[in-house]
Amino acid sequence: MKLYDAGWAPSPRRVRIFLAEKAIQVERVAIDLRTGEQLGEAYLARVPRGVVPALELDDGEIITESAAICRFFEVLHPDPPLFGVRPVEIARVESWVRRIDAEGYAAGVYAFRNGHAAFAGKALPGHWPAIAQIPELVERARVMWRGFVAALDRQLETEEWVAGDRYSYADIVALTTIDFAERAKLPLPDDAVHLARWRAAVTARPSADA
């Protein structure tokens, strides 16, 4: 297997953290997003969507989407469980992952892709025709981010980890989202004290440096 990876992008980082938590070694192939390698002919021949991460299986099949890749490895290596064990745990993880992506990560992408001149004509990641930026989405991102952070801070007031008392894929998604959002100029507010406590704990895990 080969994992097509990119060092600074948040979605590939989710997979690297997940693999580190499970101590899984996979051959990695670095894709240079800054030079647009993901949109070059060689990469598009393998991954027509032009996105990372992508997992190439031994038979040549390609799996994209960080959650799908992580679920693939969860089945192969169930310990430690990162998607929950009991039905209610699985549901909590899934619920929070979807919410983080829909509210927090989406806000980061809106701000990042629509607020930087480098993404003119590239407002969506991957292999698309030219897509214009929408500057108004930057302000929408700020509103979304404030609401998302407040909700996650409330959750962490009573829970040690995002989806309950066990570190999970939801924590991986939240950490990578928050770190990415800072690059998009969406910082955490000073009054998000429970979120700050959690962030310190999750960042202290060795996997956070993957």
Number of C-alpha atoms within 10 A of each C-alpha: 14 15 23 21 24 21 14 12 14 22 21 23 24 26 26 27 22 27 19 16 21 18 13 11 9 12 11 14 14 14 18 14 16 9 9 11 15 23 20 12 12 11 16 16 11 14 24 15 17 22 23 25 27 24 27 17 12 9 7 11 11 17 16 18 15 22 16 14 20 21 16 14 16 18 10 9 14 15 11 14 17 23 22 22 12 9 8 10 18 16 15 18 23 17 13 19 22 15 17 22 17 13 18 27 26 18 27 27 22 25 26 24 24 26 21 14 11 11 16 15 15 18 21 17 14 17 16 13 9 11 13 14 20 14 14 12 18 24 15 13 25 19 13 19 24 17 13 18 20 16 13 19 20 14 17 20 15 12 15 16 20 26 25 17 11 18 19 23 27 26 23 24 27 23 20 19 22 22 16 22 25 13 12 21 14 21 16 18 12 8 10 17 15 18 24 16 14 20 17 10 12 18 13 11 11 11 17 18 11 14
